[in-house]
Amino acid sequence: MITKNMTLAEVVRDYPQTIPYLNELHLDYCCGGHEAIAKLVKEKNLDEAKLLEKLNAIASRPAQNSQSSEDIEAFEKLSILEMIESLESTHHVTERKMMGEVEVGLNRMLLAHYANHGKEITWLHHQFALLKADLEEHFAKEERFTFPHMTSHMTPSAEDVAYVKELEDEHTTAGDIIKAIEEETHHFTLPADACNTYKYTFQVMEQLFKDIFIHIFKENSVLFPEYYELGA
């Protein structure tokens, strides 16, 4: 049963079928998912009883054709080494591809819509460039240093844990940029004169952000805690 003392990260870990509903409410279950629901509802001005009722109703039903919930359930059953391999072969590959598509789309939007939406698109182009650079550097750090270090230090020391904690801080930075973009675009609301490129770019960006949230959740709430426990 989901209670007000649980965090959204705990909710998603135990009931991944709740992800689509949390996405509808624009609630962060990865980077900012470690506060109790009781505190969260006050910050977001939500009805605690209604939120818990809805979450428990969803949790009581088995996931139905939810790719994200099936993905997380399968991920939780993997070994640490398998988790790392899975992250690199799925999210890292997919997100690099989508970031490239969004980058191309934003450049085309700048040229096609600068007269009417120059200020908004320029801001978005700049923020996305920061996010893309951060994530590309983050992926390289994971693939070439932190993940190999984890696999060769399976009884982690305090120093080993500190290396991994750096990744959590970087996740928070990326999450903050994503939330700023979502808020500024009114959660990808299109202007009346949006062209097909505008529509497609927003669509891919929204898919990218959802994938990043699941990616971060897997690391922050599944992989890293399991790794930390090896040194306890």
C-alpha positions, 0 to 999 in steps of 0.5 A, a space after each residue: 500500500 502506498 502511504 504519505 510517508 513513501 517517496 515517489 522513488 519508492 512508489 515507482 520502484 514498487 509500482 512502476 505502473 504508476 509512471 504514466 500517471 506521475 508523468 501526467 501530473 508532471 511529478 519528478 520521481 527520479 532526481 527530485 523523487 526522494 521527498 515524502 509524498 506528505 511534503 510533496 503535496 504541500 509544495 505542489 498544492 495537491 490533494 493528498 487523499 486524492 493522490 494516494 487514492 489514485 496511486 493505490 488504485 493504479 498500484 492494485 492493478 497489474 501493469 497493462 501494456 506499459 513499456 516503462 513498467 515492464 522495463 523497470 521490473 525487468 531491470 530490477 532483476 538484473 545483476 549489477 554488471 547486467 544493469 550497467 550493460 543494459 544502461 549503456 546499450 539502451 538509454 545511452 544509445 537511444 538518448 544520443 540518437 534523440 538528442 541529435 534529432 532534437 538539435 537538428 530540429 531546433 536549428 531548423 526552427 530557429 531559421 523558420 520561426 525566428 521572426 515570430 518565436 525568436 526569443 522562445 526558440 533561442 532560449 530553448 536552443 541554448 538550454 538544450 545545448 547545455 543539457 546535451 553537452 552535460 549528458 554527453 560528458 556524463 555518458 562518457 564519464 560513466 562509460 570510461 570511468 565510473 562504471 568500469 570502476 564500479 565493476 572492478 571495486 565490487 566491495 566499495 569503499 567510501 571513496 568508491 561511493 563518492 565517485 558514484 555520488 558525483 553521478 547523482 549530482 550530475 543527474 540533478 543538474 540535468 533534471 533541473 534543466 529538463 524541468 525548466 524546459 518543460 515549464 517554459 514550453 508549458 509542457 511542449 504546448 505548440 504555437 498555432 503556427 507550428 510547422 511539422 518540424 516544430 511538432 516533430 522536435 517537440 515530440 522527440 524532446 518529450 520522448 527523450 525527457 521521459 526516457 531520461 527520467 526512467 534512465 535516472 530512476 534506474 541509476 539513482 533508485 536501483 543500481 546505485 543503492 544496490 552497489 552501495 549495499 555491497 560495501 555496507 
